[in-house]
Amino acid sequence: MKEFKEYEGPFIHTKETYKKIMFSYIITFVPFFVYNFYMNGIIKWQASKNISDLFYPLIFTFLPLLLVLIFETIYKMIFIKNQTFKNYLKENFSIFSILFFPFLLKINTPLYIIILSVILGYLLYKILFKKWYSLTILSYLIYLILGLLNPNYLEILKILPINYNYLVTSNGGFMNLLLNGSNLMCPIITILAFVYLYIKKDNKYQITISALITILFITTIIGLLNKSIWFPLYFILTGGTLFITTILASDFYSPATKGGKIMYGALIGLLIILIRFISNYNIAPFSIFIANTFTFALDYINEFLNKKIIYLTYTLLVILEIVLITVFI
């Protein structure tokens, strides 16, 4: 009989655990919720004196979490035996997959749309795409489909035309955009959340950097052609672009290899630009759904790529972007 030999194998061993990472994302969830509650709850309540305006953001934010908690508990009770009810609740990790879903929506989204999106998204997650897509992405896909089926609801998804000179012509300019952003996503909070996750080593920062470099490079050229050097900043700080590339893109279903992450980020950046220029609706998060389908392919392609060439390419893009901005300012 051959002697059994133990090898370490090509695995990355870290102290990271699912619970630890999810705890970090809960920490980042809090400031987004506080911002939403203040902007869409307290301010509206002060103006209308209607108590329902104060509590609506609470319902809007926590309804998806409650629905998934209930469905996942029922699912485990049916298909996973020999566990106590306390353990069903304690190990209910699916609620973290829906954590940021409300922040992709507009505050005037009807609650029945949210309920249908989460229910159908959860069913897809369990039946078809359990190993491919996060629950947030699937629920958002259903949200878009429901919008297409209801012409009146499409008005909620509409976005304003791209304004090349927004930062120059608007009151407050850059600072106003940085503090207020769009929808329920405050850019300054998003940036701080990314920094926190990076320090905790709980995000795939290569995806974010790759996506932002790609977006900055292309939008710089577009902005210069339209005589607006500020357009790249406007593009990144509106439409949820920063939120998508920093928070949403680093999900568990994105590539695991360094080369795969860089290509994945570049793909998301390209898709966001294409979607925002082609569509009149706020569907930029759909880029994550499309990119997720290439996760395994990008990790596979990574094996045949020279990492130095990838890093050199992005370094040249950054240098070229700086040169273009310097020349045209």
MARROPA-727460 format. One record per residue (C-alpha): x, y, z. Coordinates in steps of 0.1 Angstrom, whole numbers, padded with zeros to 4 digits, always signed. Layout:
BEGIN
XYZ ...
//
This chain:
BEGIN
+0000+0000+0000 +0013+0035-0009 +0022+0057+0019 -0002+0086+0024 +0014+0120+0021 -0003+0152+0031 +0002+0183+0010 -0009+0218+0017 -0025+0224-0017 -0033+0257-0034 -0056+0270-0008 -0055+0304+0009 -0058+0300+0047 -0068+0331+0066 -0085+0340+0099 -0115+0353+0080 -0149+0337+0086 -0183+0342+0072 -0196+0355+0105 -0167+0380+0108 -0172+0394+0073 -0209+0397+0078 -0204+0415+0111 -0182+0441+0092 -0210+0446+0067 -0235+0451+0094 -0213+0479+0108 -0213+0495+0073 -0251+0490+0071 -0257+0513+0101 -0246+0546+0087 -0265+0540+0054 -0296+0533+0075 -0291+0564+0097 -0287+0586+0065 -0318+0571+0050 -0338+0576+0083 -0327+0612+0086 -0332+0622+0050 -0364+0604+0043 -0379+0601+0078 -0370+0629+0102 -0368+0657+0076 -0401+0647+0059 -0418+0643+0093 -0407+0678+0103 -0422+0692+0072 -0455+0672+0072 -0459+0664+0109 -0473+0631+0097 -0460+0603+0120 -0462+0578+0091 -0434+0597+0073 -0411+0591+0103 -0416+0554+0104 -0418+0546+0067 -0379+0544+0063 -0379+0519+0091 -0404+0497+0073 -0388+0503+0039 -0353+0492+0052 -0361+0463+0075 -0391+0447+0056 -0367+0427+0032 -0347+0415+0062 -0378+0403+0081 -0391+0385+0050 -0359+0366+0044 -0355+0358+0081 -0390+0342+0080 -0385+0323+0047 -0351+0311+0056 -0363+0298+0090 -0392+0280+0074 -0368+0265+0048 -0344+0252+0074 -0372+0238+0095 -0384+0218+0065 -0351+0207+0049 -0326+0207+0078 -0335+0184+0107 -0323+0180+0142 -0318+0217+0150 -0334+0238+0176 -0355+0268+0167 -0328+0290+0183 -0301+0276+0160 -0324+0282+0130 -0325+0319+0139 -0288+0321+0150 -0274+0306+0118 -0297+0324+0095 -0271+0340+0072 -0293+0346+0042 -0305+0379+0057 -0270+0393+0051 -0275+0386+0014 -0304+0411+0013 -0289+0436+0036 -0282+0464+0011 -0312+0457-0012 -0333+0487+0000 -0305+0512-0007 -0307+0503-0044 -0343+0514-0045 -0360+0548-0045 -0378+0557-0013 -0411+0560-0032 -0410+0524-0043 -0444+0507-0033 -0441+0482-0005 -0458+0455-0026 -0431+0458-0052 -0405+0452-0024 -0424+0422-0010 -0428+0406-0045 -0392+0413-0054 -0378+0396-0022 -0402+0366-0023 -0395+0358-0060 -0358+0366-0056 -0356+0342-0026 -0373+0314-0046 -0348+0319-0075 -0319+0319-0050 -0330+0286-0035 -0341+0268-0066 -0319+0280-0095 -0290+0303-0087 -0279+0293-0052 -0242+0291-0061 -0241+0320-0086 -0259+0352-0074 -0265+0370-0042 -0300+0374-0030 -0297+0412-0034 -0289+0409-0071 -0317+0384-0077 -0343+0405-0059 -0331+0436-0078 -0335+0417-0111 -0372+0408-0101 -0376+0445-0091 -0366+0455-0127 -0388+0429-0143 -0418+0441-0123 -0410+0476-0134 -0410+0465-0171 -0444+0448-0166 -0460+0479-0152 -0456+0510-0174 -0468+0534-0146 -0441+0521-0123 -0414+0528-0149 -0416+0565-0139 -0400+0555-0106 -0370+0540-0124 -0364+0570-0146 -0332+0590-0141 -0323+0625-0151 -0303+0631-0183 -0266+0632-0179 -0254+0667-0170 -0219+0674-0181 -0216+0706-0162 -0235+0698-0130 -0205+0704-0106 -0200+0739-0121 -0236+0751-0125 -0254+0736-0094 -0256+0752-0060 -0230+0736-0037 -0214+0718-0067 -0190+0690-0057 -0196+0691-0019 -0234+0690-0024 -0231+0659-0046 -0206+0643-0022 -0230+0647+0008 -0263+0641-0009 -0255+0617-0038 -0286+0600-0052 -0314+0577-0041 -0305+0564-0006 -0267+0562-0011 -0245+0590+0003 -0211+0590-0015 -0192+0602+0016 -0207+0573+0037 -0199+0549+0008 -0162+0560+0008 -0159+0557+0046 -0176+0522+0044 -0151+0511+0018 -0121+0523+0039 -0135+0505+0069 -0139+0472+0050 -0104+0476+0035 -0089+0481+0069 -0108+0450+0082 -0097+0432+0050 -0133+0422+0044 -0137+0434+0008 -0122+0427-0025 -0106+0461-0031 -0090+0450-0064 -0125+0449-0079 -0133+0484-0067 -0100+0499-0078 -0102+0483-0112 -0138+0494-0118 -0132+0530-0108 -0100+0533-0129 -0120+0519-0159 -0148+0544-0153 -0125+0573-0147 -0105+0567-0178 -0135+0563-0202 -0156+0592-0186 -0125+0615-0187 -0124+0610-0224 -0161+0615-0228 -0160+0646-0205 -0131+0662-0225 -0149+0656-0258 -0179+0674-0243 -0157+0701-0227 -0165+0691-0192 -0135+0681-0171 -0157+0675-0141 -0179+0649-0158 -0159+0619-0143 -0167+0631-0108 -0203+0637-0116 -0206+0602-0132 -0191+0584-0102 -0210+0603-0075 -0244+0598-0091 -0266+0569-0101 -0253+0547-0074 -0220+0541-0093 -0198+0544-0062 -0221+0523-0041 -0221+0495-0067 -0184+0494-0072 -0174+0496-0035 -0201+0477-0016 -0221+0456-0040 -0193+0444-0063 -0174+0426-0035 -0200+0399-0029 -0192+0363-0023 -0200+0354-0059 -0173+0375-0074 -0139+0361-0086 -0114+0348-0060 -0082+0352-0080 -0064+0386-0082 -0065+0386-0120 -0101+0376-0120 -0110+0404-0096 -0092+0430-0118 -0110+0418-0150 -0143+0416-0131 -0140+0451-0119 -0131+0464-0154 -0162+0445-0168 -0184+0461-0141 -0170+0495-0150 -0177+0491-0187 -0212+0478-0180 -0221+0507-0157 -0210+0531-0184 -0229+0513-0212 -0261+0509-0191 -0262+0545-0180 -0256+0559-0215 -0280+0535-0233 -0308+0533-0208 -0330+0561-0194 -0337+0541-0162 -0318+0536-0130 -0307+0500-0136 -0269+0503-0131 -0269+0476-0104 -0279+0452-0132 -0242+0453-0142 -0234+0431-0112 -0259+0405-0124 -0243+0404-0158 -0208+0403-0145 -0216+0375-0120 -0222+0352-0150 -0185+0355-0159 -0171+0348-0125 -0159+0313-0131 -0147+0322-0166 -0126+0351-0153 -0110+0330-0126 -0102+0304-0152 -0087+0329-0177 -0066+0343-0148 -0045+0311-0150 -0033+0321-0184 -0025+0357-0178 +0007+0374-0168 -0001+0395-0137 +0026+0420-0145 +0009+0429-0178 -0024+0435-0160 -0009+0458-0135 +0013+0476-0161 -0019+0482-0182 -0037+0499-0154 -0007+0519-0144 -0005+0532-0180 -0042+0540-0180 -0038+0561-0148 -0008+0579-0162 -0026+0586-0195 -0057+0599-0176 -0036+0623-0156 -0018+0635-0188 -0052+0641-0205 -0066+0660-0176 -0035+0681-0173 -0034+0690-0210 -0071+0699-0212 -0075+0719-0180 
//
